[in-house]
Amino acid sequence: MMNWNWEQMLSSKRRKPIETTWTGDYFIEFWKFTMFYFVVDLLWVCIIPRCVRSPTTIIQHHLVTIVYIMLPLLYPEYQWCMGACLSVEINTWFLIARRVLNKVGVSPWIIDLPFLFSVRVKLISISFYITWVSIRCIFYPVLMFRFYDIWVQHSARHGTHFHLISFVLPIQSVFCILNAKWTYDLFMSKVRQIKSKKKDEGAKYL
């Protein structure tokens, strides 16, 4: 967040592309922290695979991400892309918060919950779904089109269609596909919960 000009980004008069609001004042610190985070998390999942539901997918995701974030070091003009892509970690934070702060898995919409607990789990749940849809389902596909434009422009300047920037499109596509898969899984889990609840309610009358 420290690498963006928020006054310009949130200005109602802004008509320029999002990359014009990137300052990159703390990019190196941002890059080092990100690399440290993914390496440590990768090792954690490898050592304790049960800490996540799909360890194989997470390991593959982290390996690809570690390779992916090498590109901004080689092409400083595209550092803003890393900042944009890692906005998804906002949603990841809420995902973790849902599990850590509601370990029992109580539905946030139960009426007779303690007030503070109720407010906390409701805010986290609402924020989780808002950031999931806005970042994973909308922002990431939009970035895909922007990255395609970058590839075309870069190719035109350098006279070839194959270069390191070419890897951006397939990698971003993988992330978009993963987000689509996880969105489907999330949706189906809610469907199963609703069916299970209806089944339990029906059993009361048997």
C-alpha positions, 0 to 999 in steps of 0.5 A, a space after each residue: 500500500 505504501 507504493 501507491 499514490 492513494 490520493 491520486 488513485 482515489 481522486 474522482 478526476 483520475 482518468 489515467 491508467 492504474 500504473 500512473 498511481 504507482 510510486 514504487 518508493 518502497 519496492 525493494 522492501 516490498 519485494 524482499 518481504 514478499 519473497 520471504 513470505 512465499 518462501 517461508 509459507 512454501 516451506 511451512 506447507 511442505 513440512 506441515 501439509 495438513 495446515 491447508 486443504 490442498 497442499 499440492 495446489 498451494 505448493 505449485 501456486 507458491 513456486 509459480 509465484 516465486 518465479 513470477 515476482 522475479 520479472 519486476 526485478 528485470 523489468 522495473 517499468 512493470 513493478 506496478 503489476 506485482 503490486 496489483 497482483 498481490 492485492 489478492 493477499 487482502 482477501 487471503 488475510 480475511 480467509 485466514 481470519 475466518 479460520 483463526 477467529 472462528 475456529 468452531 465454524 459458527 455461522 456469522 448469521 446466527 442471531 443469538 451470538 455474543 455481540 462483539 463476537 457477532 460483529 467481528 465474524 460478520 465484518 470478517 465474513 462480509 469483507 472476505 466475500 467482497 474482496 473475493 469477488 472484487 479481486 479474484 473474480 473481477 480485478 484479476 481477469 481485468 489485469 489479464 487484458 492489461 497484461 496482454 496490452 503490455 505484451 503487445 507493446 513490449 513486443 513492438 518495441 523490442 521487435 520480437 514476440 517471445 521474451 520473458 514478458 511472454 511468460 506473464 500471460 500463461 502465468 496470469 492465466 493459471 492464476 485466473 483459472 485457479 481463482 475460477 476453480 476456487 470460486 466454484 469450490 466455494 460456491 459448491 460448499 455453500 450449496 452443500 451447507 444449504 442442502 445439509 441444513 434443509 436435510 437436518 430441518 426436514 429430519 426434525 419432522 420425521 
